[in-house]
Amino acid sequence: MPGQVLFADDGPIALVTLSHPGKLNAMSRAMWRELRAVFQRIHEGTQWRCALVRGEGGAFCAGGDISEYPSFRFDEAALRDFHEEDVWGGLASILDCDVPVVAQIDGPCMGAGMEIASCCDLRIAGESSKFGAPIARLGFPMAPREADVVARATGELTAREMLLEAAVLSAAEMKVRGFLNRVTPDGETAAQALASAQRIAALSPQAARLNKRGLRALRVGAGVADAYHYADSDEHREGIAAFLEKRKAAF
């Protein structure tokens, strides 16, 4: 059965599910393209306040679909197109999305799974989850922009350990290293990830989007001249008024 990226919504929360039965949700080329389209849709929509990324069937994502690799990996132009168009297109769509993104991580989070999780704003994992990028065993490196995303999220020493030693690390270790926000008992990850998304969705969507834009601008060295254009916005006025009137803000 071919892999796909499923989309649904739960009120203000967009649900994005990696689905590749029998392959632990390994990413095919088609799935990377679908991931890009889904996150562009979320970014452009006004009805969603948070996106939740998860895998189907007790796994997040075990990496790339290696069965496809012989068809393109041995030609330089085709390999470049795969990484710079398909993979980076999917990852960049998450990074560029103004809607906050929560990762619900169960089971293996390897290679492509690490890259996708690294693009998310918050990461919540089950205690038996495993993390790594052991592609050195397959004889190839991680593409430069993909490696940079992982290194920013995990820390450079952890990224080097994964890429150079093919290290596979536990959820507890990744929490200590600052990659995970929370580690949950297995079986509770979905509920806790959804609760996190619901907390985000209950807050000001304008503030969330502006926080993401501001952090993204600083990361690329862009200016902050327009960082205060929200001054006269309805949400800004409502938030301050609600605090002063000792009531819950209605965003």
Kinemage of the C-alpha trace (Angstrom):
@kinemage 1
@onewidth
@group {chain A} dominant
@subgroup {mainchain}
@vectorlist {calphas} color= white
{ca met a 1} P 0.000 0.000 0.000
{ca pro a 2} L 1.535 3.362 -0.996
{ca gly a 3} L 2.410 5.910 1.638
{ca gln a 4} L 0.496 9.133 2.054
{ca val a 5} L 0.214 12.180 4.277
{ca leu a 6} L -3.287 12.372 5.703
{ca phe a 7} L -4.959 15.631 6.661
{ca ala a 8} L -7.925 16.252 8.943
{ca asp a 9} L -8.968 18.934 11.357
{ca asp a 10} L -10.196 18.917 14.930
{ca gly a 11} L -11.701 22.358 15.257
{ca pro a 12} L -8.798 24.821 15.254
{ca ile a 13} L -6.195 22.017 15.229
{ca ala a 14} L -4.900 20.630 11.924
{ca leu a 15} L -4.058 16.928 12.177
{ca val a 16} L -1.241 15.738 9.901
{ca thr a 17} L -0.626 11.981 9.860
{ca leu a 18} L 2.296 10.199 8.207
{ca ser a 19} L 0.899 6.925 6.888
{ca his a 20} L 2.912 4.184 5.193
{ca pro a 21} L 1.577 0.816 6.361
{ca gly a 22} L 4.143 -1.927 6.690
{ca lys a 23} L 7.063 0.518 6.467
{ca leu a 24} L 6.823 2.318 9.831
{ca asn a 25} L 5.690 5.434 7.943
{ca ala a 26} L 8.918 5.747 5.935
{ca met a 27} L 8.752 8.790 3.655
{ca ser a 28} L 8.327 8.179 -0.073
{ca arg a 29} L 8.924 10.892 -2.676
{ca ala a 30} L 5.177 11.315 -3.044
{ca met a 31} L 4.805 11.757 0.718
{ca trp a 32} L 7.371 14.573 0.765
{ca arg a 33} L 5.386 16.376 -1.922
{ca glu a 34} L 2.135 15.795 -0.040
{ca leu a 35} L 3.723 17.101 3.178
{ca arg a 36} L 4.637 20.305 1.375
{ca ala a 37} L 1.114 20.790 0.035
{ca val a 38} L -0.479 20.094 3.429
{ca phe a 39} L 1.650 22.617 5.292
{ca gln a 40} L 1.216 25.259 2.632
{ca arg a 41} L -2.529 24.799 3.093
{ca ile a 42} L -2.218 25.144 6.883
{ca his a 43} L -0.009 28.216 6.573
{ca glu a 44} L -2.427 29.941 4.218
{ca gly a 45} L -5.547 29.072 6.215
{ca thr a 46} L -6.933 31.292 8.959
{ca gln a 47} L -9.029 28.667 10.729
{ca trp a 48} L -6.161 26.651 12.226
{ca arg a 49} L -4.345 27.707 15.373
{ca cys a 50} L -2.060 24.703 15.753
{ca ala a 51} L -0.909 21.704 13.709
{ca leu a 52} L -0.241 18.276 15.211
{ca val a 53} L 2.118 15.951 13.305
{ca arg a 54} L 2.011 12.258 14.127
{ca gly a 55} L 2.636 8.848 12.636
{ca glu a 56} L 0.168 6.041 12.096
{ca gly a 57} L 0.192 2.700 13.876
{ca gly a 58} L 2.526 3.372 16.785
{ca ala a 59} L 5.479 4.731 14.811
{ca phe a 60} L 6.424 8.294 13.938
{ca cys a 61} L 8.685 7.800 10.913
{ca ala a 62} L 11.470 5.247 10.427
{ca gly a 63} L 13.277 7.245 7.713
{ca gly a 64} L 13.057 7.294 3.943
{ca asp a 65} L 11.509 4.617 1.750
{ca ile a 66} L 14.721 2.847 0.744
{ca ser a 67} L 12.929 0.676 -1.811
{ca glu a 68} L 12.691 3.772 -4.048
{ca tyr a 69} L 16.364 4.695 -3.783
{ca pro a 70} L 17.844 2.657 -6.669
{ca ser a 71} L 15.621 4.564 -9.113
{ca phe a 72} L 17.308 7.925 -8.497
{ca arg a 73} L 20.124 7.936 -5.922
{ca phe a 74} L 22.928 6.906 -8.296
{ca asp a 75} L 22.512 9.891 -10.643
{ca glu a 76} L 23.805 13.222 -9.304
{ca ala a 77} L 21.135 15.407 -10.914
{ca ala a 78} L 18.303 13.127 -9.809
{ca leu a 79} L 19.719 12.915 -6.295
{ca arg a 80} L 19.982 16.696 -6.063
{ca asp a 81} L 16.396 17.057 -7.269
{ca phe a 82} L 15.179 14.603 -4.639
{ca his a 83} L 16.852 16.426 -1.749
{ca glu a 84} L 16.493 20.028 -2.882
{ca glu a 85} L 12.972 19.795 -4.305
{ca asp a 86} L 11.115 16.905 -2.672
{ca val a 87} L 12.678 16.666 0.779
{ca trp a 88} L 13.588 20.306 1.314
{ca gly a 89} L 10.252 21.383 -0.117
{ca gly a 90} L 8.487 19.360 2.576
{ca leu a 91} L 10.748 20.478 5.422
{ca ala a 92} L 10.729 24.146 4.395
{ca ser a 93} L 6.935 24.133 4.330
{ca ile a 94} L 6.952 23.225 8.035
{ca leu a 95} L 9.678 25.744 8.881
{ca asp a 96} L 7.858 28.499 6.983
{ca cys a 97} L 4.454 27.722 8.494
{ca asp a 98} L 3.263 30.518 10.793
{ca val a 99} L 0.939 28.127 12.638
{ca pro a 100} L 2.606 26.438 15.657
{ca val a 101} L 3.471 22.774 15.045
{ca val a 102} L 3.531 20.037 17.711
{ca ala a 103} L 5.170 16.663 17.041
{ca gln a 104} L 3.636 13.564 18.619
{ca ile a 105} L 6.451 11.013 18.507
{ca asp a 106} L 5.861 7.303 19.068
{ca gly a 107} L 8.282 4.486 18.279
{ca pro a 108} L 11.075 5.074 15.753
{ca cys a 109} L 12.015 8.612 14.764
{ca met a 110} L 14.874 8.030 12.340
{ca gly a 111} L 16.444 9.887 9.436
{ca ala a 112} L 13.558 11.605 7.681
{ca gly a 113} L 11.591 11.355 10.927
{ca met a 114} L 14.340 13.266 12.746
{ca glu a 115} L 14.258 15.916 10.041
{ca ile a 116} L 10.485 16.362 10.252
{ca ala a 117} L 10.480 16.417 14.058
{ca ser a 118} L 13.334 18.948 14.038
{ca cys a 119} L 11.155 21.359 12.059
{ca cys a 120} L 8.370 21.276 14.667
{ca asp a 121} L 8.030 23.853 17.452
{ca leu a 122} L 7.307 21.428 20.294
{ca arg a 123} L 8.148 17.740 20.555
{ca ile a 124} L 6.410 15.226 22.850
{ca ala a 125} L 7.520 11.609 22.787
{ca gly a 126} L 6.672 8.255 24.306
{ca glu a 127} L 9.265 6.778 26.621
{ca ser a 128} L 10.141 3.899 24.263
{ca ser a 129} L 10.755 6.165 21.253
{ca lys a 130} L 14.139 5.943 19.555
{ca phe a 131} L 16.004 8.692 17.710
{ca gly a 132} L 18.799 8.632 15.169
{ca ala a 133} L 19.993 9.025 11.595
{ca pro a 134} L 22.129 5.927 10.961
{ca ile a 135} L 22.453 6.538 7.220
{ca ala a 136} L 26.241 6.106 7.331
{ca arg a 137} L 25.395 2.393 7.367
{ca leu a 138} L 23.866 2.945 3.913
{ca gly a 139} L 26.915 4.733 2.543
{ca phe a 140} L 25.605 8.283 2.164
{ca pro a 141} L 25.520 11.524 4.193
{ca met a 142} L 22.590 13.680 5.223
{ca ala a 143} L 22.004 16.502 2.747
{ca pro a 144} L 23.528 19.779 4.011
{ca arg a 145} L 20.351 21.781 4.640
{ca glu a 146} L 18.681 18.787 6.249
{ca ala a 147} L 21.707 18.239 8.509
{ca asp a 148} L 21.649 21.904 9.517
{ca val a 149} L 17.995 21.658 10.584
{ca val a 150} L 18.727 18.588 12.706
{ca ala a 151} L 21.854 20.144 14.218
{ca arg a 152} L 19.958 23.301 15.191
{ca ala a 153} L 17.283 21.234 16.944
{ca thr a 154} L 19.428 18.560 18.573
{ca gly a 155} L 22.655 20.466 19.137
{ca glu a 156} L 25.672 19.974 16.905
{ca leu a 157} L 27.361 17.351 19.083
{ca thr a 158} L 24.253 15.173 19.062
{ca ala a 159} L 23.853 15.564 15.304
{ca arg a 160} L 27.494 14.588 14.785
{ca glu a 161} L 27.055 11.564 17.053
{ca met a 162} L 24.035 10.419 15.078
{ca leu a 163} L 25.662 10.957 11.691
{ca leu a 164} L 29.222 9.841 12.424
{ca glu a 165} L 28.609 6.993 14.910
{ca ala a 166} L 25.136 6.035 13.639
{ca ala a 167} L 24.077 6.465 17.270
{ca val a 168} L 20.480 5.685 18.229
{ca leu a 169} L 19.367 7.497 21.372
{ca ser a 170} L 16.490 7.007 23.800
{ca ala a 171} L 13.716 9.462 24.521
{ca ala a 172} L 15.113 10.025 28.011
{ca glu a 173} L 18.517 10.934 26.555
{ca met a 174} L 16.981 13.251 23.956
{ca lys a 175} L 15.019 14.995 26.713
{ca val a 176} L 18.238 15.589 28.666
{ca arg a 177} L 19.879 16.954 25.525
{ca gly a 178} L 17.060 19.448 24.984
{ca phe a 179} L 15.443 17.968 21.874
{ca leu a 180} L 12.195 16.926 23.554
{ca asn a 181} L 9.833 19.089 25.585
{ca arg a 182} L 8.239 16.131 27.354
{ca val a 183} L 8.559 12.359 27.589
{ca thr a 184} L 5.351 10.498 28.413
{ca pro a 185} L 4.500 6.918 29.334
{ca asp a 186} L 3.745 4.909 26.214
{ca gly a 187} L 0.046 5.116 25.519
{ca glu a 188} L -0.271 8.682 26.824
{ca thr a 189} L 1.657 10.473 24.105
{ca ala a 190} L -1.350 11.171 21.885
{ca ala a 191} L -3.388 12.655 24.718
{ca gln a 192} L -0.551 14.836 25.956
{ca ala a 193} L 0.381 16.050 22.478
{ca leu a 194} L -3.247 16.936 21.778
{ca ala a 195} L -3.489 18.725 25.122
{ca ser a 196} L -0.441 20.791 24.183
{ca ala a 197} L -2.018 21.670 20.834
{ca gln a 198} L -5.254 22.632 22.588
{ca arg a 199} L -3.395 24.938 24.989
{ca ile a 200} L -1.775 26.668 22.041
{ca ala a 201} L -5.110 26.917 20.208
{ca ala a 202} L -6.726 28.615 23.212
{ca leu a 203} L -4.247 31.486 23.116
{ca ser a 204} L -3.869 34.403 20.735
{ca pro a 205} L -3.307 33.116 17.186
{ca gln a 206} L -1.864 36.493 16.260
{ca ala a 207} L 0.743 36.250 19.010
{ca ala a 208} L 1.684 32.723 17.947
{ca arg a 209} L 2.135 33.672 14.308
{ca leu a 210} L 4.128 36.798 15.176
{ca asn a 211} L 6.352 34.856 17.576
{ca lys a 212} L 7.160 32.363 14.831
{ca arg a 213} L 7.833 35.091 12.267
{ca gly a 214} L 10.064 36.988 14.693
{ca leu a 215} L 12.170 33.954 15.593
{ca arg a 216} L 12.466 33.009 11.918
{ca ala a 217} L 13.550 36.535 10.960
{ca leu a 218} L 16.241 36.650 13.639
{ca arg a 219} L 17.545 33.226 12.602
{ca val a 220} L 18.230 34.460 9.067
{ca gly a 221} L 19.507 37.860 10.176
{ca ala a 222} L 16.485 39.809 8.949
{ca gly a 223} L 15.448 43.123 10.471
{ca val a 224} L 12.730 43.678 13.065
{ca ala a 225} L 11.535 47.098 11.928
{ca asp a 226} L 7.921 45.931 11.505
{ca ala a 227} L 7.844 43.846 14.697
{ca tyr a 228} L 5.410 46.195 16.412
{ca his a 229} L 2.783 46.708 13.739
{ca tyr a 230} L 0.279 44.751 15.859
{ca ala a 231} L -0.011 47.676 18.311
{ca asp a 232} L -3.560 48.672 17.325
{ca ser a 233} L -4.838 45.150 16.600
{ca asp a 234} L -8.025 43.720 18.086
{ca glu a 235} L -6.261 40.781 19.740
{ca his a 236} L -3.708 43.060 21.403
{ca arg a 237} L -6.461 45.286 22.797
{ca glu a 238} L -8.580 42.304 23.874
{ca gly a 239} L -5.702 40.602 25.703
{ca ile a 240} L -4.799 43.685 27.716
{ca ala a 241} L -8.442 44.538 28.434
{ca ala a 242} L -9.205 40.989 29.609
{ca phe a 243} L -6.297 41.043 32.036
{ca leu a 244} L -7.318 44.387 33.498
{ca glu a 245} L -10.965 43.290 33.765
{ca lys a 246} L -9.919 39.950 35.375
{ca arg a 247} L -11.599 37.786 32.742
{ca lys a 248} L -10.510 35.246 30.149
{ca ala a 249} L -9.593 36.787 26.808
{ca ala a 250} L -11.766 35.897 23.821
{ca phe a 251} L -9.400 35.431 20.898
